[in-house]
Amino acid sequence: MTILAADSDTMLEAAGKRSMILRLPGDESAENAHLLAGTLREAGFSPVLVPIWNEEWTSPKFRQIPLIPGQDFGDVPRLSAFAFREAFGYDLDLFDLSVHGIACGDVRSDTFLAESIWNQKLRGVAALSHDLIEKVDPEAIFVAHGAEVVSRIVAVVASRLKRHLLYWESAFFPGYHFVDPVGPHFFRGGCRIDESWKGPSSVTAERRAVASDFVRRYREERRSKYAQCSAPDALRELKEWV
């Protein structure tokens, strides 16, 4: 497998031997995390898989420790803003950390109440992140997705503890991992792709031809990281939505 990220080799060399891979719930993220762990091991690293909470999916090859030692948010401790500040010396901007969910329409009143049960549990997630990172002691932490609130909290804690932070997602192309040391690819202006892009004028005619040929084959072969279909009902729903 190949890691698809600008400067990722430099980042990993600086990261040392221990690494932690946070993954989202579900089989897809679990399988991709397992593949990423395999690549890291081949490169000489000792990866630990970290599902957000306990799931049936387990890895026979890699150590696995859940971030939340239960099966849902009901198992997360509650912390007030004062208690969190006293314990860790800083405040979490939970409104900012929750903007992805708000933008996706997941608007709930307790998001805006500083001491709601939900926000106290989010501080609890941060406390669990502190505990786990100090226990595993990784130099490099790979955070899945990077936009939803739990992954953003883990990223904040990783930065506070001065660990090398990288974001990862399911790859767009077979045989690759998507790893970015700056931010998720869909953060406009906040990812390595956008930082490295010099504009169309920097691309040679030869490279343009290669890219055009790739797009053509990609479409003709219906290649995607997600299964594609042309079911009549699905097409009708798409047309109605558009």
N, C-alpha and C positions, 0 to 999 in steps of 0.2 A: 504494500500500500504506500501511497505517496501523500505527504502532507502538503496541501495546497495553501500556501501563505507566504507572502513576501517577508523575508528576513526571519522566518520561523526557525531556521536552523541556528541562527545566532542566538535567538531567544532561548532555545532549548539547551544549547551548550552552556549558557550562563546559568541555567536553572538547577544544575546539579543532578542528583540521582533520584530523589524522591519527587513524585508528582501525584496530584489528586485530580480526578475527573468527576465533576458534578454532572449528573444527567437528569433528564426529566422523567416523569412516570411514563410507562408504556414500553412495549416490546421494541419499537423502532429505535428509540433513544438508547435502550439497553444494548441492543445489538451493535449500534454504531459506536457506543462507548467501549464495548468489548473489542471491536476492531481497532479503535484508536489506542487502547491499552496495549494491544498486541504490537502495534508499530512502535510505541514508546519502549516496550520491553526489548524489542529487537535493536533499538538504538542505545540500550544500556541503562534504561530508567526502571524504577520500581514503582509502577502505578497502583493507586488505590481507587477503586470505583465507588462513587458516592451517589446512590439514588436519593432523591429528596426524602422518601420514606420507605419503609419495608415493603417489598413486593415479592411475589412468588418467583420472579426471574432472578436466578443466581448465576454467578460465573464460577465454573470449576477451576479456572486458571488463575484468577486474580482475587486478591483480598477485597472485600466489599464491606463498607460501613455506611449505614444510612445516616443522612443528616438529621432527620427526625426519627428518634428511636421508637416509632410506632407506625401506624398505617394511615394517619391523616393529621390534620391540624389540631384535632382534639388532644393530641399527645404533646403539643407544644406548650411550654411554660409561658405565663403572662408576666410581662415586665412593664412598669410605668416608665415614662420618660425620665423621671428623677432616678429611679432605680437603675436604669440602663446607663445613665450618665455617671452615676456614682461608681458603677462597676467597671465601665470601659473608658470613661473620660471624654466622650463625645456624644453628639446628638445625631439621630437618623432623620433625614428629611423624608418621611414616609409618603408625603403627597407627591414629591418628585419621583420617588422610587416606584410609585403606583401609576404613573401617567400612561404607560402602555395599556394597562387594563382599562383605564378610563377612556382612552382613545378608541378602544375596541368595544366600548359600550357597557363595560362591566362597572357601572356606577352604583355605588352603595353608600348610604348615609354614613356608615361607620368608617368609611375611608377618610371622611373629612372631620371626624371627631378624634382629637389627639389621644384620648384615653379610652377609646372604644375597645371592646374585647378583641376585635380583629387587629387593631394597631398594636395592642399590647402583645398579641401573639406574634406579630411580625418582628417586634423587638426580641421576642423569645427565639425566633429563627436566627436572628443576628447573634444572640448569646450562644446558641448551639453551634453556629458557624465558628465563633471564636474558640469554643471548647474543642471542636473537631480538628480545626487547623493546628491548634497547639498540640493536640495529641498525635496527629499524623506527622506534623512538622515537614510539610512539603515545601520545596523551593518554588515549584511551579504549580499553578492551579488552573485547570481548564474548566471554564464555565460554559455550560450549554445554553444556547439561545441568547441570553444576555439582555433581554428586554423585559420579560415578566418579572414580577416583584421579588420572588425568592432568589432567582439568579442574580438580580441586581444587588440584593442585600449581600449575598455571598461575595460578589465582586467588590463591594465597598469594604467588607471585612478583610478580604485578601489584600487590598491596597493598604488598609490601615496597618496590617501586620507585615507590610513590605515584602510580599511574595510576588513572584513573577506571575502576572495575570494574562491569560490568553482565552479567547472565546472560540468555541467550536460549534459546528452544526453538521447536519447530514450533508454529504457532498452532493454537488450538482452533477458530477461525472463519475462513472464507475471506476473503482480502483484508486480513489482519492479520499482524503479527509479535507474538510474545510476548517482551517485554523487561522485566526486573525489576532495578532497581538495588540490591536488598537481598539476594535469594537465590532459588533455584529455587522454583517455586510449590508443590512437594510437600514442602518443609521447613516443617513445622507451626510456626507462630510465628516463622519466620525468613525470611519473604518479605513484599513490600509489600502483597499482598492481605490477609494476616493482620494486618499492622500498621495498615492503613487501615480494617479492618472494625470497625464500631461496634456491631454486633449487630442483630437483626431489628427492634428498636423504632425504629431510625434510618431505616428504609425506608418511604416513603409508600405508601399504598394504590395510587396510580397506578403507581408503579414496580414494586410487587408484581405488578400485572396485566400489565405489559409483560414482566416476567421469566417469569411463568407462560405467557404466550402464546408467548414464545420457546422455552421448554422443550417445549411441545406441538408446535410446528412442527418443532423439531429432531428429535423422536422420529418424527413422522409422515413426514418426508422422509428419515429415516435419515441425517442429516447428521453427519459426524464427520471428524476429521483422518485417520482410518484407514478403509480400505474395510471395509464391513460386509456380512455375508452370513448366510443362514439355512440353510446346507447341513445336511442331516440328520445327517451324521457329526459336524459341528462342534457341533451342538446336543446330540447324545448325549454327546460328550466333556465339554461344559460341565456337563450335568446330573450326570455321574459325578463331576466335580471338585467341584461344589457339595455 
